[in-house]
Amino acid sequence: MKNLIFVFALLMGLSFNQTQAQSADAKITYTKVIDASADDVWTILREMDDVDKYSSGIAKVEWTGHKGEGGERVCYPPKGQEGYFKEKIVAFDDVNRTFSYSVVEGIPVKGMVNTFKVVDLGYQKSMILWNSTFDEFMKNPQMTEEQFMGFINMSLEEMVGNVTIAAKKV
């Protein structure tokens, strides 16, 4: 009976945390359970200025400002590829293991805000929740909205996979 109560409490807590972390107006929602503690995963994600270690689409990151809310980063692609994207941290919470950043330049959408949250599942397991909201996709000759969504999902899968590997080494 105690095990049943524990499982129920865990599921209720997880459901509550997911509800808080996910946005009803999210255009993209990504979740992944990881075999690493929430603290270890958060240790990796909270750094913010080394995303180039976890994404092959980013070769260099320039950080300005303090780490946390108000800080900004510009991410550049590998040599031979054009473009960049500029992001601003709009919320940061170490206690709840979450941060949000707006993408202010370099992508074909208006008003994009992305949010990461790491949820502690206990027993050296955690879950990464990632939401993306944006106002509208801007039509352009280089990419369709479907291609953009595919790129985001592919990038998330790669980055979270690499963060998982790094968190297991912490």
C-alpha positions as CSV (number, residue, x, y, z in Angstrom):
1,M,0.0,0.0,0.0
2,K,2.9,2.4,0.8
3,N,4.3,1.8,-2.6
4,L,1.0,2.6,-4.3
5,I,0.7,5.8,-2.3
6,F,4.3,6.7,-3.2
7,V,3.7,6.1,-7.0
8,F,0.4,8.1,-6.8
9,A,2.2,11.0,-5.1
10,L,5.1,10.9,-7.6
11,L,2.7,10.9,-10.5
12,M,0.7,13.8,-9.0
13,G,3.9,15.8,-8.4
14,L,5.1,15.0,-11.9
15,S,1.8,16.0,-13.4
16,F,1.8,19.3,-11.4
17,N,5.4,20.1,-12.5
18,Q,4.7,19.4,-16.1
19,T,1.6,21.6,-16.1
20,Q,3.7,24.4,-14.6
21,A,6.5,24.0,-17.1
22,Q,4.4,23.6,-20.2
23,S,2.6,26.4,-21.9
24,A,-0.9,26.0,-23.4
25,D,0.1,28.2,-26.3
26,A,3.4,26.3,-27.0
27,K,4.1,25.7,-30.7
28,I,6.6,23.0,-29.9
29,T,6.8,20.9,-26.7
30,Y,9.7,18.5,-26.2
31,T,10.1,16.2,-23.2
32,K,12.7,13.5,-22.5
33,V,13.4,11.4,-19.4
34,I,17.1,11.1,-18.6
35,D,19.0,8.6,-16.6
36,A,20.8,11.3,-14.6
37,S,19.9,13.4,-11.5
38,A,18.1,16.7,-12.0
39,D,21.0,18.4,-10.2
40,D,23.5,17.0,-12.7
41,V,21.4,17.9,-15.7
42,W,20.8,21.4,-14.4
43,T,24.5,21.8,-13.8
44,I,25.0,21.4,-17.5
45,L,22.0,23.4,-18.8
46,R,22.4,26.4,-16.4
47,E,25.8,27.4,-17.9
48,M,24.2,29.0,-20.9
49,D,27.4,30.2,-22.6
50,D,28.6,26.8,-23.8
51,V,25.7,25.5,-25.9
52,D,28.3,25.0,-28.7
53,K,29.5,22.0,-26.7
54,Y,26.2,20.3,-27.2
55,S,25.0,21.3,-30.7
56,S,26.8,20.7,-34.0
57,G,24.8,23.6,-35.4
58,I,26.6,26.1,-33.1
59,A,30.4,26.6,-33.5
60,K,30.8,29.7,-31.3
61,V,28.9,31.6,-28.6
62,E,29.5,35.2,-27.5
63,W,28.1,36.0,-24.1
64,T,27.4,39.5,-22.8
65,G,26.1,40.5,-19.4
66,H,25.8,38.4,-16.3
67,K,24.6,34.8,-16.3
68,G,20.9,34.8,-15.7
69,E,18.1,37.1,-16.5
70,G,19.2,39.9,-18.8
71,G,22.3,38.1,-20.2
72,E,22.6,37.7,-23.9
73,R,24.2,35.3,-26.3
74,V,24.9,35.3,-30.0
75,C,25.3,31.8,-31.5
76,Y,27.2,31.4,-34.7
77,P,27.1,28.3,-37.1
78,P,30.2,26.3,-38.2
79,K,32.5,27.9,-40.8
80,G,31.0,27.9,-44.3
81,Q,27.5,28.5,-43.0
82,E,25.8,31.9,-42.9
83,G,23.8,33.5,-40.2
84,Y,23.6,33.7,-36.4
85,F,21.0,34.0,-33.8
86,K,20.8,36.3,-30.9
87,E,19.1,35.3,-27.6
88,K,18.2,37.1,-24.4
89,I,17.6,35.4,-21.1
90,V,14.2,36.6,-19.9
91,A,13.8,34.4,-16.8
92,F,16.2,32.3,-14.7
93,D,15.4,30.2,-11.6
94,D,18.0,28.0,-10.0
95,V,15.6,26.7,-7.4
96,N,13.1,25.4,-9.9
97,R,15.8,24.5,-12.4
98,T,14.3,26.6,-15.3
99,F,15.2,29.4,-17.6
100,S,13.6,31.1,-20.6
101,Y,15.2,33.0,-23.4
102,S,13.8,35.0,-26.3
103,V,15.3,34.7,-29.8
104,V,15.5,38.3,-30.9
105,E,17.4,38.0,-34.2
106,G,18.3,35.5,-36.8
107,I,15.4,33.1,-37.2
108,P,12.2,33.3,-39.4
109,V,9.7,33.7,-36.5
110,K,8.5,36.7,-34.5
111,G,8.3,36.7,-30.7
112,M,10.0,33.4,-30.0
113,V,10.4,32.4,-26.4
114,N,11.9,29.1,-25.4
115,T,11.8,27.6,-21.9
116,F,13.9,24.8,-20.4
117,K,12.9,23.1,-17.2
118,V,14.5,20.1,-15.4
119,V,12.2,18.0,-13.3
120,D,13.5,15.7,-10.6
121,L,11.9,12.2,-11.0
122,G,14.0,10.7,-8.1
123,Y,16.1,7.6,-8.3
124,Q,18.8,9.4,-10.5
125,K,16.2,10.2,-13.2
126,S,15.0,13.5,-14.4
127,M,13.0,15.0,-17.2
128,I,13.8,17.9,-19.5
129,L,10.8,19.9,-20.6
130,W,11.3,22.4,-23.4
131,N,8.6,24.7,-24.8
132,S,8.7,27.1,-27.6
133,T,6.1,29.8,-28.3
134,F,6.2,32.3,-31.1
135,D,3.8,34.8,-32.6
136,E,4.2,33.9,-36.3
137,F,6.4,32.3,-38.8
138,M,7.7,34.7,-41.4
139,K,7.5,33.3,-44.9
140,N,10.9,33.4,-46.6
141,P,12.6,31.7,-49.6
142,Q,15.1,29.8,-47.5
143,M,12.9,27.7,-45.2
144,T,9.3,26.6,-44.9
145,E,7.6,26.5,-41.5
146,E,7.7,22.7,-41.6
147,Q,11.4,22.7,-42.2
148,F,11.9,25.2,-39.4
149,M,9.9,23.0,-37.0
150,G,11.9,19.9,-38.2
151,F,15.2,21.8,-37.6
152,I,14.1,22.8,-34.0
153,N,13.1,19.2,-33.2
154,M,16.3,17.7,-34.7
155,S,18.4,20.3,-32.8
156,L,16.7,19.6,-29.5
157,E,17.1,15.8,-29.9
158,E,20.9,16.3,-30.6
159,M,21.4,18.8,-27.8
160,V,19.5,16.9,-25.1
161,G,21.3,13.7,-26.1
162,N,24.6,15.4,-25.6
163,V,23.5,17.0,-22.4
164,T,22.5,13.6,-21.1
165,I,25.9,12.2,-21.9
166,A,27.6,15.1,-20.1
167,A,25.3,14.9,-17.1
168,K,26.1,11.2,-16.6
169,K,29.8,12.3,-16.2
170,V,29.2,15.0,-13.6
